[in-house]
Amino acid sequence: MERATFSKYSWIDFAFSVIGVCTFLVDWGSDVWVATEFYCRGDIFWFGVLVGLMVLSSVVVQMFSWFWFQYDRKLPGFGGVQTGGGTVLFGDRVKLSCLFHVLQLGFLCRHISAIRQGFRVWWRKAEGSEYAVYLTHDLSMLRLIETFCESAPQLTLMIYVMLQTNKTRTVQFVSIAASTTSIAWMVVDYHRSLRSFLPDKANQGWCSSLIYFLWNLLLIAPRVAALALFASVLSGYIGAHFLMQWFVFVCWAWQQETHFMDSPAGEWLYRSTVGLIWYFSWFSVAEGRTRGRSIIYHTFITADGGILLATWWCYRDPVQTESFALVLLIALPFIYLLGLLLKTLYYCCFHPRLWRPLVREPGLPDDLPDAEVPLKEFSIQDGALSSKLHNKRMACHAAHFYSEKGAVKNPDGPERAEPSPL
């Protein structure tokens, strides 16, 4: 694998970091607002469910953050190295890091550290650009995990409550809007972060980002709505539905032999989280033919969504749902199919690699197939960090996410990766 360097930290990277933490705080604030409303109204059950989702999401994210901190401490020179006037996150202060993570503040500290380092690099023109990018890559993954562990289930819960009570309140609309915005933004942000690991440096433009945002929204929204509708008529079975599918998805991730974390415990945490993400949206996790897996996944989710809607239609209250039942029965499958069509259109017409030619290493022939272009390994060039600190887990994940023929498990190996059409 050829060695290359990160692109310089720009104001766009800084803006994404600031917007990311603002979205996180707004989403967290809306959760607290909704939980308070439930408690004040005496809806203790819904209050407990919402708080449980918040706690579960926070614990999962903190565990990932802690695992990564432990892995990063093993990198040569990571703990005490200087990055443009500051130190690497937590340095060697293990007890302090442990305390922050136990208090569920590790994720927030990463946000603050990324903004602080990014501001120093962008505004003060200080060194440490590569370390700032390193932090943003980890944050993009953590925000994606937080989104599907909390925002997606919470969005399902809010729609379910509205259907059950047949009442709408302003706080519920705010929570639904915040969750939807968080999901859409984090998916795009994560995709944008992964693209920086591609060999052709084809950054995602605004038009491409918009199409990417739309097809994800059109696929996730009907899925969430179908789950909420099913839960509104058979609330006692939604838990069993989730557990059965989650178990199948975890086994599928295990069968694909994922290699994202550096320890067995961390890898099983990752596979369990992937199972949760797959319950709502497609997520490529391993090398191999991504197109085939994507087709299998969408076929399964389409069939499952059809069963959920059919079950809701059979058990619904005809009088209470008369004004919207037929519209939803037609609109949700149509929206999902439109999302699949838009996804295909994106990879056929709007994918960044279609608009910008590959940037090849010196000496490579112009007619070399894309699959033969080496994936870049990113190294740190600032002082003592040179060639010692690179985000191998995200580089490997990018290779898996975009691979069609396969990508390496070890980023120091000679294998190649090819952008996947799905």
C-alpha positions as CSV (number, residue, x, y, z in Angstrom):
1,M,0.0,0.0,0.0
2,E,1.3,3.4,-1.0
3,R,1.8,5.9,1.7
4,A,0.2,9.3,1.3
5,T,-0.8,12.2,3.5
6,F,-4.0,13.7,4.8
7,S,-5.4,16.7,3.1
8,K,-4.9,19.8,5.1
9,Y,-7.5,20.6,7.7
10,S,-9.9,23.3,6.2
11,W,-12.6,25.6,7.4
12,I,-15.1,23.1,6.0
13,D,-13.7,20.4,8.4
14,F,-13.9,22.9,11.2
15,A,-17.5,23.8,10.3
16,F,-18.5,20.1,10.2
17,S,-17.0,19.6,13.7
18,V,-18.9,22.6,15.1
19,I,-22.2,21.6,13.4
20,G,-21.7,18.1,14.6
21,V,-21.4,19.1,18.3
22,C,-24.3,21.5,17.9
23,T,-26.5,18.8,16.5
24,F,-25.4,16.5,19.3
25,L,-26.3,19.0,22.0
26,V,-29.6,20.0,20.3
27,D,-30.6,16.3,20.0
28,W,-29.6,15.6,23.6
29,G,-31.5,18.7,24.7
30,S,-34.7,17.7,22.8
31,D,-34.4,14.2,24.4
32,V,-34.3,15.8,27.9
33,W,-37.3,18.0,27.0
34,V,-39.4,15.1,25.8
35,A,-38.5,13.0,28.8
36,T,-39.4,15.9,31.1
37,E,-42.8,16.2,29.3
38,F,-43.5,12.5,29.7
39,Y,-42.6,12.6,33.4
40,C,-44.7,15.8,34.1
41,R,-47.7,14.2,32.3
42,G,-47.4,11.1,34.4
43,D,-46.4,8.9,31.4
44,I,-43.8,7.1,33.5
45,F,-43.5,4.1,31.0
46,W,-42.6,6.3,28.1
47,F,-40.3,8.3,30.3
48,G,-38.5,5.1,31.3
49,V,-38.2,3.9,27.7
50,L,-36.8,7.2,26.5
51,V,-34.3,7.5,29.3
52,G,-33.4,3.9,28.7
53,L,-32.6,4.6,25.1
54,M,-30.5,7.6,26.1
55,V,-28.5,5.6,28.6
56,L,-28.0,2.7,26.3
57,S,-26.8,4.9,23.5
58,S,-24.4,6.8,25.8
59,V,-23.0,3.6,27.3
60,V,-22.3,2.1,23.8
61,V,-20.7,5.3,22.5
62,Q,-18.5,5.6,25.6
63,M,-17.4,2.0,25.3
64,F,-16.3,2.5,21.7
65,S,-14.5,5.7,22.7
66,W,-12.7,3.9,25.6
67,F,-11.7,1.0,23.4
68,W,-10.2,3.4,20.9
69,F,-8.4,5.3,23.6
70,Q,-6.8,2.1,24.8
71,Y,-5.8,1.1,21.3
72,D,-4.4,4.5,20.5
73,R,-2.2,4.5,23.6
74,K,-0.3,1.6,22.1
75,L,0.7,3.7,19.1
76,P,4.4,4.8,19.3
77,G,4.7,8.2,20.9
78,F,0.9,8.8,21.0
79,G,0.6,9.6,24.7
80,G,3.0,12.4,25.2
81,V,3.4,13.9,21.7
82,Q,2.7,17.5,21.1
83,T,0.3,18.6,18.3
84,G,0.6,22.2,17.6
85,G,0.7,23.5,21.2
86,G,-1.6,20.9,22.7
87,T,-1.4,17.2,23.6
88,V,-3.2,14.2,22.2
89,L,-6.6,13.5,23.7
90,F,-6.1,12.6,27.4
91,G,-2.4,11.7,26.7
92,D,-1.3,9.0,29.2
93,R,-3.8,10.1,31.8
94,V,-5.6,6.8,31.9
95,K,-7.4,7.4,35.2
96,L,-8.7,10.8,34.0
97,S,-9.9,9.2,30.8
98,C,-11.6,6.4,32.6
99,L,-13.4,8.9,34.9
100,F,-14.7,10.9,32.0
101,H,-16.0,7.8,30.2
102,V,-17.6,6.5,33.4
103,L,-19.3,9.9,33.8
104,Q,-20.5,9.5,30.1
105,L,-18.4,12.6,29.1
106,G,-15.8,10.9,26.9
107,F,-17.7,11.5,23.7
108,L,-18.2,15.2,24.6
109,C,-14.5,15.6,25.4
110,R,-13.7,14.2,22.0
111,H,-15.9,16.8,20.4
112,I,-14.3,19.6,22.4
113,S,-10.8,18.3,21.7
114,A,-11.5,18.1,17.9
115,I,-12.9,21.7,17.9
116,R,-10.0,23.0,20.0
117,Q,-7.4,21.3,17.8
118,G,-9.3,22.3,14.6
119,F,-9.5,26.0,15.6
120,R,-5.8,26.0,16.5
121,V,-4.9,24.6,13.1
122,W,-7.4,26.5,10.9
123,W,-7.4,30.0,12.6
124,R,-3.9,30.1,14.1
125,K,-2.2,28.2,11.3
126,A,-0.6,26.0,13.9
127,E,0.8,22.5,13.3
128,G,-1.3,19.4,14.0
129,S,-3.5,19.4,10.9
130,E,-3.3,15.7,10.5
131,Y,-4.1,15.0,14.1
132,A,-7.2,17.3,13.8
133,V,-8.3,15.2,10.8
134,Y,-7.6,12.0,12.8
135,L,-10.0,13.2,15.5
136,T,-12.8,14.1,13.1
137,H,-12.6,10.6,11.5
138,D,-13.2,9.0,14.9
139,L,-16.0,11.4,15.7
140,S,-17.8,10.7,12.5
141,M,-18.0,7.0,13.4
142,L,-19.0,7.7,17.0
143,R,-21.7,10.1,15.9
144,L,-23.0,7.5,13.4
145,I,-23.2,4.9,16.2
146,E,-24.9,7.4,18.5
147,T,-27.4,8.2,15.8
148,F,-28.6,4.7,15.2
149,C,-28.4,3.7,18.9
150,E,-30.6,6.6,20.0
151,S,-32.0,8.9,17.3
152,A,-33.5,6.2,15.1
153,P,-35.1,4.2,18.0
154,Q,-36.3,7.5,19.5
155,L,-37.8,8.6,16.2
156,T,-39.7,5.3,16.1
157,L,-40.9,5.8,19.7
158,M,-42.2,9.3,19.0
159,I,-44.2,8.2,16.0
160,Y,-45.5,5.3,17.9
161,V,-46.7,7.5,20.8
162,M,-48.4,9.9,18.4
163,L,-50.3,6.9,16.8
164,Q,-51.2,5.4,20.2
165,T,-52.5,8.6,21.8
166,N,-53.9,10.1,18.5
167,K,-52.5,13.4,19.8
168,T,-49.7,15.6,18.6
169,R,-47.8,18.1,20.7
170,T,-45.2,20.7,19.7
171,V,-42.4,18.9,21.7
172,Q,-43.1,15.7,19.7
173,F,-42.7,17.5,16.4
174,V,-39.5,19.1,17.7
175,S,-38.1,15.8,18.8
176,I,-39.0,14.1,15.5
177,A,-37.4,17.0,13.5
178,A,-34.3,16.9,15.6
179,S,-33.9,13.1,15.3
180,T,-34.5,13.2,11.5
181,T,-32.0,16.0,11.0
182,S,-29.4,14.2,13.2
183,I,-29.8,10.9,11.2
184,A,-29.6,12.6,7.8
185,W,-26.6,14.9,8.8
186,M,-24.6,12.1,10.5
187,V,-25.0,9.7,7.6
188,V,-23.7,12.4,5.1
189,D,-21.0,13.4,7.5
190,Y,-19.8,9.8,8.0
191,H,-19.8,9.2,4.2
192,R,-17.8,12.5,3.6
193,S,-15.3,11.4,6.2
194,L,-14.8,8.0,4.6
195,R,-14.3,9.5,1.2
196,S,-11.1,11.2,2.4
197,F,-9.5,7.7,2.4
198,L,-10.3,7.0,-1.3
199,P,-7.3,6.9,-3.6
200,D,-8.8,9.4,-6.1
201,K,-9.4,12.2,-3.6
202,A,-12.8,12.8,-5.3
203,N,-14.5,14.9,-2.7
204,Q,-18.3,14.8,-2.5
205,G,-19.8,18.0,-4.0
206,W,-22.9,19.7,-2.8
207,C,-25.1,18.1,-5.5
208,S,-23.7,14.7,-4.8
209,S,-24.2,15.2,-1.1
210,L,-27.8,16.3,-1.6
211,I,-28.6,13.1,-3.6
212,Y,-26.8,11.0,-1.1
213,F,-28.8,12.7,1.7
214,L,-32.1,12.2,-0.1
215,W,-31.8,8.5,-0.9
216,N,-30.8,7.7,2.7
217,L,-33.7,9.7,4.0
218,L,-36.1,8.0,1.6
219,L,-34.9,4.5,2.7
220,I,-34.7,5.2,6.5
221,A,-38.0,7.1,6.9
222,P,-40.3,4.4,5.6
223,R,-38.4,1.8,7.6
224,V,-38.9,3.7,10.8
225,A,-42.6,4.5,10.0
226,A,-43.3,0.8,9.3
227,L,-41.8,-0.2,12.6
228,A,-43.9,2.4,14.4
229,L,-47.1,1.4,12.7
230,F,-46.5,-2.3,13.5
231,A,-45.8,-1.4,17.2
232,S,-49.0,0.6,17.3
233,V,-51.1,-2.5,16.8
234,L,-48.9,-5.2,18.3
235,S,-46.7,-3.4,20.8
236,G,-45.9,-6.6,22.6
237,Y,-44.2,-8.2,19.6
238,I,-42.0,-5.3,18.4
239,G,-39.4,-6.3,21.0
240,A,-39.3,-9.9,19.7
241,H,-39.2,-8.6,16.2
242,F,-36.1,-6.5,17.0
243,L,-34.3,-9.2,18.9
244,M,-34.8,-11.9,16.2
245,Q,-33.6,-9.6,13.4
246,W,-30.8,-8.2,15.5
247,F,-29.5,-11.7,16.3
248,V,-29.6,-12.6,12.6
249,F,-27.8,-9.5,11.7
250,V,-25.1,-10.0,14.4
251,C,-24.6,-13.6,13.1
252,W,-24.3,-12.2,9.5
253,A,-21.7,-9.7,10.7
254,W,-19.8,-12.5,12.4
255,Q,-20.0,-14.6,9.3
256,Q,-18.5,-11.8,7.3
257,E,-15.4,-11.9,9.7
258,T,-15.3,-8.2,10.4
259,H,-12.0,-6.8,11.6
260,F,-12.7,-3.2,12.8
261,M,-11.6,-3.3,16.5
262,D,-8.2,-4.5,17.9
263,S,-9.6,-6.9,20.5
264,P,-12.1,-9.7,20.6
265,A,-14.4,-7.9,23.1
266,G,-14.3,-4.7,21.0
267,E,-15.1,-6.7,17.8
268,W,-18.2,-8.3,19.3
269,L,-19.3,-4.8,20.5
270,Y,-18.9,-3.6,17.0
271,R,-20.8,-6.5,15.5
272,S,-23.6,-6.0,18.0
273,T,-23.8,-2.4,17.0
274,V,-23.7,-3.2,13.3
275,G,-26.7,-5.5,14.0
276,L,-28.6,-2.5,15.4
277,I,-27.6,-0.3,12.5
278,W,-28.8,-2.9,10.0
279,Y,-32.2,-2.9,11.7
280,F,-32.7,0.6,10.3
281,S,-30.2,1.1,7.4
282,W,-27.6,-0.6,5.2
283,F,-24.0,-0.5,6.4
284,S,-21.1,-2.1,4.6
285,V,-18.7,-3.7,7.1
286,A,-16.4,-6.2,5.4
287,E,-14.4,-6.8,2.3
288,G,-15.9,-8.7,-0.6
289,R,-18.7,-8.2,-3.1
290,T,-20.7,-5.4,-1.4
291,R,-23.3,-5.2,-4.3
292,G,-24.5,-8.7,-3.6
293,R,-24.8,-8.1,0.2
294,S,-26.6,-4.9,-0.4
295,I,-29.1,-6.6,-2.7
296,I,-29.7,-9.3,-0.2
297,Y,-30.2,-6.8,2.6
298,H,-32.6,-4.5,0.7
299,T,-34.6,-7.5,-0.5
300,F,-34.9,-8.7,3.1
301,I,-35.9,-5.3,4.4
302,T,-38.4,-4.7,1.6
303,A,-40.1,-8.1,2.4
304,D,-40.0,-7.4,6.1
305,G,-41.4,-3.9,5.6
306,G,-44.3,-5.4,3.5
307,I,-45.1,-7.8,6.3
308,L,-45.1,-5.1,8.9
309,L,-47.4,-2.9,6.9
310,A,-49.7,-5.8,6.1
311,T,-49.9,-6.7,9.8
312,W,-50.7,-3.1,10.7
313,W,-53.4,-2.9,8.1
314,C,-55.1,-6.1,9.3
315,Y,-55.0,-5.1,13.1
316,R,-55.5,-1.3,12.8
317,D,-58.6,0.5,14.1
318,P,-60.5,1.3,10.9
319,V,-62.3,4.3,12.4
320,Q,-59.3,5.9,14.1
321,T,-57.0,5.4,11.1
322,E,-59.5,6.1,8.3
323,S,-58.0,9.5,7.4
324,F,-54.5,8.3,6.7
325,A,-54.4,4.5,6.5
326,L,-54.7,4.0,2.8
327,V,-52.3,6.9,2.1
328,L,-49.6,5.3,4.3
329,L,-50.1,1.9,2.8
330,I,-49.4,3.3,-0.7
331,A,-46.9,6.0,0.2
332,L,-44.4,4.1,2.4
333,P,-43.6,1.3,-0.2
334,F,-43.5,3.9,-2.9
335,I,-41.1,6.1,-1.0
336,Y,-38.8,3.1,-0.2
337,L,-38.7,2.1,-3.8
338,L,-38.0,5.7,-4.8
339,G,-35.1,5.6,-2.4
340,L,-33.7,2.5,-4.0
341,L,-34.1,4.1,-7.4
342,L,-32.4,7.3,-6.2
343,K,-29.6,5.2,-4.7
344,T,-29.0,3.5,-8.1
345,L,-29.2,6.9,-9.8
346,Y,-26.6,8.3,-7.4
347,Y,-24.0,5.6,-8.2
348,C,-24.7,5.7,-11.9
349,C,-24.8,9.5,-12.4
350,F,-23.8,11.5,-9.3
351,H,-21.0,9.5,-7.7
352,P,-17.9,11.8,-7.2
353,R,-15.6,9.3,-9.1
354,L,-17.7,9.9,-12.2
355,W,-17.0,13.6,-12.1
356,R,-13.3,13.6,-11.3
357,P,-10.5,11.4,-12.7
358,L,-8.4,9.3,-10.5
359,V,-5.2,11.0,-9.2
360,R,-2.6,8.3,-9.8
361,E,0.8,7.9,-8.2
362,P,3.7,8.9,-10.3
363,G,4.8,6.2,-12.7
364,L,1.5,4.4,-12.9
365,P,0.1,3.9,-16.4
366,D,-3.0,5.9,-17.4
367,D,-4.9,2.8,-18.4
368,L,-4.5,1.0,-15.1
369,P,-7.9,-0.3,-13.9
370,D,-9.4,1.4,-10.8
371,A,-9.1,-1.8,-8.8
372,E,-5.3,-1.6,-9.3
373,V,-5.0,1.9,-7.8
374,P,-3.6,1.5,-4.3
375,L,-5.6,2.7,-1.3
376,K,-3.8,5.5,0.5
377,E,-2.4,5.0,3.9
378,F,-2.5,8.2,5.8
379,S,0.5,9.2,7.9
380,I,1.1,12.2,10.2
381,Q,3.8,14.6,9.1
382,D,3.9,17.0,12.0
383,G,7.1,16.5,13.9
384,A,7.4,13.5,16.1
385,L,4.1,12.1,14.8
386,S,5.5,11.3,11.4
387,S,4.5,7.9,10.2
388,K,3.5,6.9,13.7
389,L,-0.2,8.0,14.0
390,H,-2.6,7.1,11.3
391,N,-6.2,6.1,11.7
392,K,-5.9,2.5,10.6
393,R,-9.4,1.5,11.8
394,M,-11.2,4.1,9.7
395,A,-8.9,3.5,6.7
396,C,-9.8,-0.2,6.8
397,H,-13.4,0.7,7.2
398,A,-13.3,2.9,4.2
399,A,-11.8,0.1,2.2
400,H,-14.6,-2.2,3.3
401,F,-17.3,0.4,2.7
402,Y,-16.2,1.0,-0.9
403,S,-14.7,-2.4,-1.8
404,E,-16.1,-4.6,-4.5
405,K,-13.3,-7.2,-4.9
406,G,-11.9,-6.9,-1.5
407,A,-9.8,-4.8,0.8
408,V,-7.2,-5.5,3.3
409,K,-7.7,-6.5,6.9
410,N,-4.3,-5.0,7.7
411,P,-3.7,-1.6,6.1
412,D,0.0,-2.2,5.9
413,G,-0.6,-5.1,3.4
414,P,-0.4,-5.0,-0.3
415,E,-4.1,-5.5,-1.1
416,R,-6.2,-3.0,-3.1
417,A,-9.7,-1.6,-2.7
418,E,-12.1,-0.6,-5.4
419,P,-15.1,1.8,-5.0
420,S,-18.3,-0.2,-4.8
421,P,-21.3,0.7,-6.8
422,L,-23.6,-0.1,-3.8
